[in-house]
Every structure is written in C-alpha cells, then in structure tokens.
Amino acid sequence: MMNFKNLNLINPIIRAVTEAGYSKPTEIQYTAIPHILVGKDIIGCARTGAGKTAAFAMPILQLLKKYTPEHKEIRTLILTPTRESAMQIEENLAIYSKYLPLSQLSVFGGVSMGGQLAALRKRVDILVATPDRLLDLVNQRPIDLSKIEILVLDEADTMLDMGFINDVKKIVKLISHKRQTLFFSATLPGSIRRFAEMILNNPVEVTLNPVSSTAQTGGQSAYFAEKKDTTGSLIDILQERNAARSLVFSRSKHAVNKFVQQSGITGI
C-alpha cells in the first residue's frame, strides 16, 4: 500500500501529517510529489478536494529544509485567488511544518496593509498571497521577490477567470527565471494551458479526474431571466420544483444576503 514514506518525505513531515490524521497520500499527491522533490516544473490538474494543496506544500517544505541558506528573503511564493484559499493554505503549511524551522505568512485584501508590511519585515520562508494584494504591498515598499526559488500558481483557472492574469504576469517578472514553477488548476482549457506554457520550463503534466465530464446521473436545464428579476425568477423555480434542498451559487456575499432576505429561505 502506498504511504508517505514511499514518497521519500522526511520524518518531520511524515510525523506532522500522521498526527493531523493523514493515513495515505491521494492520487495527485503520490503522482506529483516525486517530480516536485527532484525539482521538476509541474502542471497539475485535478478536481477540488483531490489534495492539491498537500501535493505542493509537503515537497516545498522538504526542499526548503534541505537547502536552507542563511538569508531572510522570501523563498517560496504561492499565488492563490481568494482570501479564503490563502488562509487555508497558510493553515495547512503550519500543520505540515510543525516540526520544521520554517515560517509562512498569508497576505490578502480586506485587512490593513500595515500589519502585513510589518509581518514581512520578519523572516518569511513561504509567502501565500492574492495577486492584487501582493502588488499593493510591493508598491508600498520594496519587497524582494528575486530570491524566490519556488513559485506556485494555485487554482490557476479561477485566478485567471477573476481577471488576475495581468497581475500574475507583473509578479512573475519580479521573480528569477531560475525557479521551479508549480501550476495547479481544476481545469485546463486552451487559454490556461497556453499561459502555463509561457511561465513553465519543460513541465511534467499530472492530470487526474478532469472536471469537464458531466455525471451520468445528472441533468441540466437553462432558464432565461431579465437581470433585474433574476432573484425573483430563481425563487419561482425553487418553489415550483418544491426543492427541499438546493445549492445556490452567487458572485458576492451581498447577493447571497439579498436572495436570503427576499426568498425567506435559510442560507449559510
């Protein structure tokens, strides 16, 4: 049976993940980790929930531990599209690095830049950032990204869908070409693949469980509504179908709150 020891991970990482309740690596982990540990660039494509964060976080921690120089510059940059994903990655890194002398920090919008700038004055081995906030911080004071050894683009398709492509390009220009680049995405349409090929060097591709296929047991329907009456139309559809349990996605917290108020439906 495949386990974390088979992946040549060091004991401090194995001990930490075992204590966290990990019993064996997922498919994306045991496929990608060996390539990352030997310094290969990676294009990783797998569904959300497949374990992509651990697939890049654990080998990064091992590489940084193995080659730790005496400097204070940021050594790994992980770009991710949202505040929530940045916080989650930082939490996971803290778990996996429990027995390693490495530090991590996440920066994102919605909070004071002053505290984040102060935190960046201390040693940060791994910086997790949303592209827009990182550029805001770079514009506030010089932040040296030239010594970064590993660059990760997490949820790359979402990041580009949210309009971050130009921000990402600006950030990549600040980083040395002598880096290892890890590119992870839930989908790989042509535009995403072309962008990946621009910034990666002879990458190994790991593609698992593509999300483009539709479940055989599912059905799809389309309803057309005026923009001003979208909420009312959705409420009518749910009531017509007598849907006891439904999952509704929206672009913003404000839109969700508005729907809950107007519909009387319980939301979370």
C-alpha positions as CSV (number, residue, x, y, z in Angstrom):
1,M,0.0,0.0,0.0
2,M,1.3,3.5,-0.9
3,N,2.1,5.6,2.1
4,F,4.0,8.9,2.7
5,K,7.3,7.1,3.4
6,N,7.2,5.6,-0.1
7,L,7.4,9.2,-1.4
8,N,10.8,9.9,0.3
9,L,9.3,12.6,2.5
10,I,11.4,13.3,5.6
11,N,10.4,12.2,9.1
12,P,9.4,15.6,10.4
13,I,6.8,16.0,7.7
14,I,5.5,12.4,7.9
15,R,5.2,12.8,11.7
16,A,3.2,16.0,11.3
17,V,0.8,14.7,8.7
18,T,0.3,11.5,10.6
19,E,-0.7,13.4,13.7
20,A,-3.0,15.5,11.6
21,G,-4.9,12.3,10.6
22,Y,-3.5,11.7,7.1
23,S,-3.2,7.9,6.5
24,K,-2.1,7.7,2.9
25,P,-1.4,10.1,0.0
26,T,-4.1,10.9,-2.6
27,E,-3.6,10.2,-6.2
28,I,-2.5,13.7,-7.0
29,Q,0.0,13.6,-4.1
30,Y,1.7,10.4,-4.9
31,T,1.9,11.3,-8.6
32,A,3.1,14.9,-8.2
33,I,5.3,14.8,-5.1
34,P,8.2,12.7,-6.5
35,H,8.5,15.1,-9.5
36,I,8.5,18.2,-7.3
37,L,11.1,16.7,-5.0
38,V,13.6,16.4,-7.9
39,G,13.0,20.0,-9.0
40,K,10.6,19.5,-11.9
41,D,8.1,22.1,-13.0
42,I,4.6,20.7,-12.8
43,I,1.2,21.2,-14.4
44,G,-1.2,19.6,-12.0
45,C,-4.9,19.2,-12.9
46,A,-7.3,17.6,-10.5
47,R,-10.8,18.2,-9.0
48,T,-11.2,20.4,-6.0
49,G,-10.8,18.3,-2.9
50,A,-8.2,16.0,-4.5
51,G,-5.5,17.1,-2.2
52,K,-3.7,19.5,-4.4
53,T,-2.5,21.8,-1.5
54,A,-0.7,19.0,0.2
55,A,0.7,17.8,-3.1
56,F,2.8,21.0,-3.4
57,A,3.1,22.1,0.2
58,M,4.8,19.0,1.6
59,P,7.6,18.7,-1.0
60,I,8.1,22.5,-0.9
61,L,8.7,22.3,2.9
62,Q,11.2,19.5,2.3
63,L,13.1,21.3,-0.4
64,L,13.3,24.5,1.7
65,K,14.5,22.5,4.7
66,K,17.1,20.7,2.7
67,Y,18.6,23.7,1.1
68,T,18.1,26.4,3.7
69,P,20.6,29.2,3.2
70,E,21.3,31.9,5.7
71,H,19.2,34.7,4.3
72,K,15.9,36.5,5.1
73,E,14.4,36.7,1.7
74,I,11.1,35.1,0.7
75,R,12.0,31.6,-0.8
76,T,8.6,30.4,-2.0
77,L,5.6,32.4,-3.3
78,I,2.2,30.8,-3.6
79,L,-0.3,32.8,-5.5
80,T,-4.0,32.0,-5.0
81,P,-7.2,33.8,-6.0
82,T,-9.1,34.4,-2.7
83,R,-8.6,35.4,0.9
84,E,-10.2,32.1,1.9
85,S,-7.8,29.9,-0.1
86,A,-4.8,31.9,1.1
87,M,-5.8,31.4,4.8
88,Q,-6.4,27.7,4.2
89,I,-3.1,27.2,2.5
90,E,-1.3,29.0,5.4
91,E,-3.1,26.8,7.9
92,N,-2.1,23.7,6.1
93,L,1.5,24.8,5.8
94,A,1.5,25.4,9.6
95,I,0.3,21.8,10.1
96,Y,2.8,20.2,7.8
97,S,5.8,22.2,9.1
98,K,5.0,21.6,12.8
99,Y,8.4,20.0,13.3
100,L,10.4,22.2,10.8
101,P,12.1,25.6,11.4
102,L,10.2,27.3,8.6
103,S,7.8,30.2,8.6
104,Q,4.8,31.1,6.5
105,L,2.6,34.1,6.0
106,S,-0.6,34.9,4.0
107,V,-1.5,38.3,2.7
108,F,-4.8,39.3,1.1
109,G,-7.2,42.2,0.8
110,G,-9.8,43.3,3.2
111,V,-7.4,43.9,6.1
112,S,-4.8,46.6,7.0
113,M,-1.7,46.6,4.8
114,G,0.2,48.0,7.8
115,G,0.1,44.7,9.7
116,Q,1.1,42.7,6.7
117,L,4.0,45.0,5.9
118,A,5.2,44.7,9.5
119,A,5.0,40.9,9.2
120,L,7.0,40.9,6.0
121,R,9.9,42.6,7.8
122,K,10.4,39.4,9.7
123,R,11.7,36.2,8.1
124,V,9.1,34.6,5.8
125,D,10.1,31.4,4.1
126,I,6.8,30.9,2.3
127,L,4.5,33.7,1.3
128,V,0.9,32.9,0.3
129,A,-0.7,35.9,-1.4
130,T,-3.6,37.0,-3.6
131,P,-2.1,38.7,-6.7
132,D,-3.8,42.1,-6.2
133,R,-2.7,42.5,-2.5
134,L,0.8,41.4,-3.2
135,L,1.2,44.1,-5.9
136,D,-0.3,46.7,-3.5
137,L,2.3,45.7,-0.9
138,V,5.1,45.8,-3.5
139,N,4.0,49.3,-4.4
140,Q,4.1,50.4,-0.7
141,R,7.7,49.4,-0.1
142,P,10.4,47.3,-1.8
143,I,9.7,43.6,-1.3
144,D,12.5,41.4,-2.7
145,L,11.0,38.6,-4.8
146,S,14.2,38.0,-6.8
147,K,15.4,35.2,-4.5
148,I,12.3,33.1,-4.8
149,E,13.2,29.5,-5.5
150,I,9.7,28.1,-6.0
151,L,6.6,29.8,-7.5
152,V,3.2,28.2,-7.1
153,L,0.0,29.2,-9.0
154,D,-2.8,27.6,-7.1
155,E,-6.4,27.5,-8.6
156,A,-4.9,29.0,-11.7
157,D,-8.2,28.8,-13.7
158,T,-10.1,30.6,-11.0
159,M,-7.3,33.2,-10.8
160,L,-7.5,34.0,-14.5
161,D,-11.3,33.9,-14.5
162,M,-11.2,36.6,-11.8
163,G,-9.1,38.8,-14.0
164,F,-5.8,38.4,-12.3
165,I,-3.8,37.4,-15.4
166,N,-2.1,40.8,-15.8
167,D,-1.2,41.0,-12.0
168,V,0.3,37.5,-12.2
169,K,2.4,38.5,-15.2
170,K,3.7,41.5,-13.4
171,I,4.6,39.4,-10.4
172,V,6.3,36.7,-12.5
173,K,8.6,39.4,-14.0
174,L,9.9,40.2,-10.5
175,I,11.0,36.6,-9.9
176,S,14.2,34.9,-11.1
177,H,13.9,32.7,-14.2
178,K,16.0,30.1,-12.2
179,R,13.0,29.0,-10.3
180,Q,10.8,25.9,-10.0
181,T,7.2,26.6,-11.0
182,L,4.2,24.6,-9.9
183,F,0.9,25.2,-11.7
184,F,-2.2,23.7,-10.3
185,S,-5.7,24.0,-11.7
186,A,-9.1,22.2,-11.6
187,T,-9.4,22.7,-15.4
188,L,-7.0,23.1,-18.3
189,P,-8.8,24.9,-21.2
190,G,-6.6,26.2,-24.0
191,S,-6.1,29.7,-22.5
192,I,-4.9,28.2,-19.2
193,R,-2.6,25.8,-20.9
194,R,-1.1,28.5,-23.1
195,F,-0.4,30.7,-20.1
196,A,1.2,27.7,-18.2
197,E,3.5,27.0,-21.1
198,M,4.6,30.7,-21.0
199,I,5.9,30.5,-17.5
200,L,6.9,26.9,-17.0
201,N,10.1,25.1,-18.1
202,N,9.7,21.7,-19.6
203,P,6.9,20.7,-17.2
204,V,5.7,17.3,-16.2
205,E,1.9,17.1,-16.6
206,V,-0.2,15.3,-14.0
207,T,-3.9,15.3,-15.0
208,L,-6.4,13.4,-12.8
209,N,-10.2,13.2,-12.8
210,P,-10.9,16.1,-15.3
211,V,-13.9,18.1,-14.3
212,S,-15.2,18.6,-17.8
213,S,-17.2,15.4,-17.8
214,T,-20.8,15.5,-16.6
215,A,-22.1,13.0,-14.2
216,Q,-24.3,10.4,-16.0
217,T,-27.0,10.6,-13.4
218,G,-27.3,14.4,-13.6
219,G,-29.5,16.7,-15.7
220,Q,-29.1,20.2,-16.9
221,S,-31.6,23.0,-17.6
222,A,-31.3,26.6,-18.6
223,Y,-33.7,29.4,-17.7
224,F,-33.6,32.9,-19.1
225,A,-34.5,36.0,-17.0
226,E,-34.1,39.7,-17.0
227,K,-31.1,40.9,-14.9
228,K,-33.4,43.0,-12.7
229,D,-35.6,39.9,-11.9
230,T,-33.0,37.2,-11.5
231,T,-33.7,36.7,-7.8
232,G,-37.5,36.6,-8.3
233,S,-37.1,34.1,-11.1
234,L,-34.9,31.8,-9.1
235,I,-37.3,31.9,-6.1
236,D,-40.2,30.9,-8.5
237,I,-38.2,28.0,-9.9
238,L,-37.3,26.6,-6.5
239,Q,-40.9,26.9,-5.3
240,E,-42.2,25.3,-8.5
241,R,-39.9,22.4,-8.1
242,N,-40.6,22.1,-4.3
243,A,-36.9,21.8,-3.8
244,A,-36.3,20.9,-0.2
245,R,-32.5,21.1,-0.5
246,S,-30.8,23.3,-3.0
247,L,-27.3,24.8,-3.5
248,V,-27.3,28.3,-5.0
249,F,-24.0,30.0,-6.1
250,S,-23.6,33.7,-6.4
251,R,-20.8,36.2,-7.1
252,S,-20.9,38.0,-3.8
253,K,-21.9,37.9,-0.1
254,H,-24.2,40.8,-0.8
255,A,-26.1,39.0,-3.5
256,V,-26.4,35.9,-1.2
257,N,-27.8,38.0,1.6
258,K,-30.2,39.7,-0.7
259,F,-31.5,36.4,-2.0
260,V,-32.0,35.0,1.5
261,Q,-33.9,38.2,2.6
262,Q,-36.2,38.2,-0.4
263,S,-36.9,34.5,-0.5
264,G,-37.2,33.7,3.2
265,I,-35.0,30.6,2.5
266,T,-32.5,29.7,5.1
267,G,-28.9,30.4,3.9
268,I,-25.4,29.7,5.3
